[in-house]
């Protein structure tokens, strides 16, 4: 029993940083007492699990209050999903002696929403331009060869 307590306190001091594609944030509240949230991070499929198609998802626990903070950032146009983020996590012991990652902080690890919008507007053809198989022309109609 003492070894497990020592191990748990040791793991409580451990932290790690995750950088990846955050797909979404979710939260829950059950009977007002049990509440929390999750950060869903995707990564390319490693092929190690034959029962998984598409990207692999990693669930990171999140404090309930962090959801409201990030929601306010989304509403203010400072954050968008999906996006590349850096998540600082504590490593704790969970059930069956498995490590559980709990987020302490999150920040963008890629372009800001303003830079993203700027890039998207650069990628779009200008008004009156026509997209052709060989590129964009500035005329109002595309001519077939």
C-alpha positions in Angstrom: 0.0 0.0 0.0 2.8 2.4 0.9 4.5 1.8 -2.5 1.2 2.7 -4.3 0.9 6.0 -2.3 4.5 6.9 -3.1 4.0 6.1 -6.7 0.8 8.2 -6.9 2.4 11.2 -5.3 5.4 10.7 -7.6 3.2 10.7 -10.7 1.3 13.7 -9.4 4.5 15.7 -9.8 5.0 14.6 -13.4 3.9 16.8 -16.3 4.0 16.4 -20.1 3.2 18.5 -23.1 1.0 17.3 -25.9 1.1 19.0 -29.3 -1.5 17.9 -31.7 -4.8 18.5 -33.6 -7.5 19.3 -31.1 -10.7 18.2 -32.7 -13.2 19.3 -30.0 -13.8 20.1 -26.3 -16.7 18.5 -24.4 -17.9 18.8 -20.8 -20.4 17.1 -18.5 -22.2 17.8 -15.3 -24.0 15.0 -13.4 -26.2 16.0 -10.4 -24.1 19.1 -9.9 -21.4 17.3 -8.0 -19.7 15.3 -10.7 -18.4 17.5 -13.4 -15.5 17.7 -15.8 -14.5 17.9 -19.4 -12.5 16.3 -22.2 -10.1 17.5 -24.9 -10.2 15.2 -28.0 -6.8 15.2 -29.8 -6.4 13.3 -33.0 -3.2 11.8 -34.5 -2.5 9.9 -37.6 -3.2 6.2 -37.4 -0.1 4.2 -36.5 -1.5 0.9 -37.8 -0.8 -0.8 -34.5 -4.6 -1.4 -33.9 -6.2 -3.3 -36.7 -9.6 -2.4 -35.2 -9.2 1.3 -35.9 -9.8 3.1 -39.2 -9.0 6.8 -39.6 -7.2 9.0 -37.1 -6.6 7.8 -33.6 -8.2 9.8 -30.8 -6.7 10.6 -27.4 -8.8 11.8 -24.6 -7.3 14.3 -22.2 -9.2 15.3 -19.0 -10.0 18.9 -18.6 -11.3 21.0 -15.7 -14.9 22.0 -16.1 -14.1 25.7 -15.9 -11.6 25.5 -18.7 -14.5 24.8 -21.1 -16.0 28.2 -20.4 -12.7 29.9 -20.9 -12.2 28.3 -24.3 -15.8 29.0 -25.3 -15.3 32.7 -24.6 -12.1 32.6 -26.7 -14.1 31.0 -29.6 -16.9 33.6 -29.3 -14.3 36.4 -29.3 -12.7 35.0 -32.5 -9.4 34.2 -30.7 -9.8 30.4 -31.1 -11.3 28.0 -33.6 -11.6 24.2 -33.8 -10.1 22.0 -35.1 -6.7 23.6 -34.5 -3.1 22.7 -33.5 -2.7 23.2 -29.8 -0.1 22.7 -27.1 -1.5 21.2 -23.9 0.4 21.1 -20.6 -0.8 18.1 -18.7 -0.4 16.5 -15.2 0.1 12.7 -15.2 -2.1 11.0 -12.6 -2.9 7.4 -11.7 -6.3 6.2 -13.0 -8.1 3.0 -12.8 -6.2 -0.3 -13.5 -3.0 1.6 -12.8 -3.2 3.4 -16.1 -1.9 7.0 -16.5 -4.5 9.7 -16.9 -3.6 13.0 -18.5 -5.3 16.1 -17.0 -4.9 19.5 -18.8 -3.4 22.4 -16.8 -3.3 24.8 -19.7 -3.8 25.1 -23.5 -2.6 27.4 -26.1 -2.6 27.6 -29.9 0.4 25.9 -31.5 -0.3 27.1 -35.0 -1.7 30.1 -36.9 -4.0 32.5 -35.0 -7.6 32.8 -36.3 -6.6 36.1 -38.0 -3.7 34.5 -39.8 -5.9 31.6 -40.7 -8.5 33.9 -42.2 -5.9 35.8 -44.0 -4.4 32.7 -45.6 -7.9 31.4 -46.6 -8.6 34.8 -48.3 -5.3 34.5 -50.2 -6.2 31.0 -51.3 -9.5 32.1 -52.7 -9.6 33.4 -56.3 -10.3 37.2 -56.6 -13.7 38.5 -57.6 -14.2 38.0 -61.3 -11.4 35.4 -61.6 -12.1 32.0 -62.9 -10.5 28.8 -61.8 -9.3 26.7 -64.7 -7.4 23.4 -64.9 -4.1 25.3 -65.5 -4.7 28.0 -62.9 -6.6 31.2 -62.3 -7.4 33.8 -64.9 -8.6 37.3 -64.2 -11.2 37.3 -67.0 -14.9 36.8 -66.4 -15.1 33.7 -68.5 -12.9 30.8 -69.1 -11.9 30.0 -72.7 -11.6 26.4 -73.8 -8.6 25.6 -75.9 
